[in-house]
Amino acid sequence: MKTNHIFKYWPIAVWVAFAVACTDTWDEHYSGERVASDKTLLQLVEEAGDLGDFLRVLKSTHVFSNNKPTDITYADLLNSDQTFTVWAPKDGTFNVDSLLAECQTVSGDSSCGQHFVQNHIAHYVTNNSEADTKKIIMLNSKYLDVKSGSFHGAPYVSGRSNIPAKNGLLHVLQHEAPYIYNVYEGTTSLPQFSHVGSFFKSYEKLELDENSSIQSGIVDGQIIYSDSVMYRSNILFSTFERINEEDSSYIMLMPDARIWKKVYEEALGHFNYGMANKADSLQRYWANVSLVRDLVYNRNVGCLHMADSVYSTSYNIYDEERHHIYYKPLQPGGIFSSTYVRDSMECSNGVIYELSDWPFTAEQIYFFPVKTEAEIESMLMDYKLCVPSYMSAVSDSVSDGYLDIRQSSSSANWTVDFQVPDVLSGTYDICAVVLPKTVANPNSRDFKPNKFKATLTYETPEGTRESHAFEDDCTNDPYRVDTVLIGRFTIPVCSYGQPNAVVRLQLECNIGRRETQYSREMYLDCLYFKPVKEEE
């Protein structure tokens, strides 16, 4: 069933209530424009002579309420006082036996209702007008084109449109109106996309729409509903926008199962949570999210300059690193070009591009540099023999501030210990960004470099804490903002998205009593973990 449009489930629930006992309010809501006739839409279909296949499907397909089939069929609805417009395909133009067989199971009944019956029925009266070209909202929430002489690409049978009934209008089509999946439905329903769709489906949830449900009282402090209106939600919509919305326009890049297996296994290796609680679930979730988040693009928001650049739905305007933005997407080598796109599938709210190869590297979509700003107080876990001061600074080459590490005595070799959150399991070049003294005082002539060593503490896959002391001392260039390479290390366990970091980095001033050419006071901008590509 359609997963998220609340307004779709609201009328279905009331259809059931209507069949039991009509109300004036409901009749007024959906009565619409009355047409002069003494026959219902169902009677017109029954008497048409060449709509028998459509009639059989109407009588076999049930209205669903609360995600369950009711005793009411769509034939019953077309015999009611509600006002509908029906576009009925004539006999022999669609596979009626397949649809009837589908209706023998609950899931098939639901699918037939959404994909076929509701795709040919809309509320209110819609004329076949020579002057009008418009979109109509169908019972399945699809926006379908009504044009002069045709409906959603299906021509009207000559002389068989605008047939009046006392509860609406009947149009006869030369063939069925094709059902077009939206991007979300295509991803979650079509077997060729199941390797990605199964991830989305696993987070679907059925929820109660309290505003549309009818309360019947309170028992033991709990509200009881005589008509519970349910709708499907998905927490992933907040991450990848609402790719099920019919009034939006999306592009979804879809790798085949072979490509997906390769990149998914690579991503799993970067999201090893070791002995963390629910480590396997965290690993699968973030591996999927890391790959999918640059597969979705909103053409109404992020694809306004297709010839120049596009950004995925994960793009953040405040991201200084400008992740999730791709340039020249249509030119050779671009992510939407024939270099990677082998085929496309039009959807009701966009298009799915099927990929012949993977257009991204891990460093582009999830294996990002990790920066720990030294001026953020919560990052400093411990310090000894020094007085750390959090300073502000405004400069193109400096973040919002820095940490002034001043020794507690003239000969003290201090230590500072930082947590480094959000690292992945992978190889990094570990760096410290050290500032010149002129950041604080442009007239300073203190151009002595710092000299320090570093120790990395991390967690093993077995859950033990271990440390790695880098052998070489580090010094900086005191005349510039200097990114000092401490060393390269492969971190085995990640803490991405977790409240507690598993990685800590300790810096220790390492200046001898006679090494007067060095300065013990350090201006530390940040710690910088730069990902190392596999080929390096």
Order of alpha helices (4+ residues) and beta strands (2+ residues): alpha-alpha-alpha-alpha-beta-beta-alpha-beta-alpha-alpha-beta-beta-beta-beta-beta-beta-beta-alpha-alpha-beta-beta-beta-beta-alpha-beta-alpha-alpha-beta-beta-beta-beta-beta-alpha-beta-beta-beta-beta-beta-beta-beta-beta-beta-beta-beta-beta
